[in-house]
Amino acid sequence: MNPQDLIQKKRDSGRFLPAEIVAFINGVTDKTWADYQISALMMAMFINGLHQSEQNALTEAMLNSGEVLDFSELDASVADKHSTGGVGDKTSLLIAPIAAACGVFVPMISGRGLGHTGGTLDKLESIPNYNVNLSTTEFKKIIKKCGFAMMGQTAEIAPADHKLYALRDATATVESIPLIVASIMSKKLAEGLDALVLDVKTGSGAFMQSEREARKLAKALVKTGNAFNVKTEAVISDMNQPLGKYVGNALEVFECLTILQNETDKQTKQTLDLSIELAARILVLTKTASSSQKAKQKIKDVLASGEALEKFKENILLQGGNPKICDMPELLLDKNLLEVKIKSPESGFILEIDASEIGKAVSLIGGGRIQVDDKIDYAVGYSCDKKLGDKIKEHESLGTLFCRSETQAAKVLAKLQMAYKISLEKPVRKYELVKEIIS
């Protein structure tokens, strides 16, 4: 089909037939469409939208542009969790071993961080020698042995998405719900899942800052997943402050390991609570547990017994990492870092936290990427000493910056202080970590 005809059709608000969507994706993957033609059609899609049938056809065509994994030989359900991304969002590192310890196979294909949000692959690579660059054969082998594996997207899985995402980023067409749905779901459906739980973030540190838009995206993702016979639910969770205690790759892995060792405090409990909620949804969807209450009890049991920690240790060994960190998480921490307290300019209560500014501050000192090819300093990061609603005194620590030098600290000190809004009166509104379940 002629690219110009398809571009004109969507430019004029026409509705594509499935065969026309397939022709477009084939043109992307076999490179018969030029980048400017692909970009023009995506801009037309961005402006005029896609009908549900078009969205499903686009997802299916992108899914079928590469390999679809088959786990039918496994004797248990296959499920995964996907997050739309946030600051300190580290739940994948807990959910995968927890679900595996409960008897669910988890093939987790993750991404890298860009901008103020972190990426699961970057966190994993802060573990010495941990290998996320697996072939699909190695990926399957590890899943069979320990119940889960974590790797990056390969060239064989949804290759059309890799091309389209790069062009969307360059042409300001990222914020389109149908294009987001097709991008996320083509990769997730390629994992050969029975069930999928989505963590859709909303708030200052989220991609979808508006709760209304987050709900709209969650519903679209769930509808598409179920249309492809994958039992799908979404949890809308709050990202108006960093999740848990730490922001920064090695620090976040450290936090998760302390949780798996059954050591939690006020800050890390938030990470644990959301991980339990998301993992429980997986157990119910896969019928591994008959109710949310029973699922949560099962999760607490595998945490208390150390089974989840043992699963993570086994996985680290299989993926080439150092399993000793499971017994001594402090091995992940760089003792040469400078610790700088971010002090409150006044007394009162924490009314607001701009999570995106904290994420950006960590990126600015090397803990994340500003450009795709930036190198990461896995050790640096930030500790959230105070959370929303907490009382604070003047000059008391809001948080602790872990950085390389005074120069680095000076670069982000004001940004971190300004991320906090302090009120003389205690906030009336109660903080809700989980806002809604979409099923």
Secondary structure, DSSP 8 states (H G I E B T S, - for coil): --HHHHHHHHHTT----HHHHHHHHHHHHTT-S-HHHHHHHHHHHHHH---HHHHHHHHHHHHTTS-----TTSSS-BEEEEE---TT--THHHHHHHHHHTT-BEEEEE---BTTB--HHHHHTTSTT------HHHHHHHHHHHSEEEEE--TTSSHHHHHHHHHHHHTT----HHHHHHHHHHHHHTT--SEEEEEEEESTTSSB-SHHHHHHHHHHHHHHHHHTT-EEEEEEEE-SS-SSSEESHHHHHHHHHHHHTT---TTHHHHHHHHHHHHHHHHHHTTSSSSHHHHHHHHHHHHHTTHHHHHHHHHHHHTT--GGGGT-GGGGS-TT-EEEEEE-SS-EEEEEE-HHHHHHHHIIIIIS-SSTT----TT-EEEE-S-TT-EE-TT-EEEEEEES-HHHHHHHHHHHHHTEEEESS---S---SEEEEE-
